[in-house]
Structure formats: structure tokens, C-alpha cells
Amino acid sequence: MFLHISKVKYIKGYTLQVTFNNGVVKLVDLQHELEGEVFEPLKQIDVFRQVAVNPDTKTIEWANGADFAPEFLDEIGQIEYGYEEKKKFYPTMQPVPA
């Protein structure tokens, strides 16, 4: 199964709540990842907050075309909750087939 982003929510500073297509939700702090010309405008919080999920690429993106791969976001993100955590509360829960 390919990893995609299904939802993104601005939290504060340079932190986003990212929901992956496998049900995992992670907090991703991008403060130290905004290097390079394409990311320079995102250092302005008002611009950074305008993040959205691109329905074609299925990852987060900004109006200037800056984006991050879902795999990278998964790697650096701190798990908020996901399948295993949900299963503790719903023991009969089964993963949704891809």
C-alpha cells in the first residue's frame, strides 16, 4: 500500500497534524525542514498556515508548489494515534483493505 496524506490541520508554529491513508495521525514539526528557495516563503507563519492536501499528489502542498513526501512526514512525525492505539479502545476493529 502506498502512503498518502488524507488530511492536514495546522496546529501552531510550524507544527501540522497529518492524517495518513492508513489511519495513523502524526504531529509533524517542519520548523527545521524549511530550507531552500522553495521553502523560504513558508517561514512566514501566515503562508505556512495555508497548507492543503493536493488531491492529485495526495501529499501536503502550498500555493507556491512546495511540498513534502508522505514517507518523509511519516518518518519525522510523532505519532498522535493510529491503528494500534484505536484497537485498544475497539478490540474487534479490523484494518480497512486498501
Sequence and secondary structure as in RCSB ss.txt:
>XXXX:A:sequence
MFLHISKVKYIKGYTLQVTFNNGVVKLVDLQHELEGEVFEPLKQIDVFRQVAVNPDTKTIEWANGADFAPEFLDE
IGQIEYGYEEKKKFYPTMQPVPA
>XXXX:A:secstr
    EEEEEEEETTEEEEEETTS EEEEE GGG  SGGGGGGGSHHHHTT EEETTTTEEE TTS B  HHHHHH
H EEEE HHHHHHH TT      
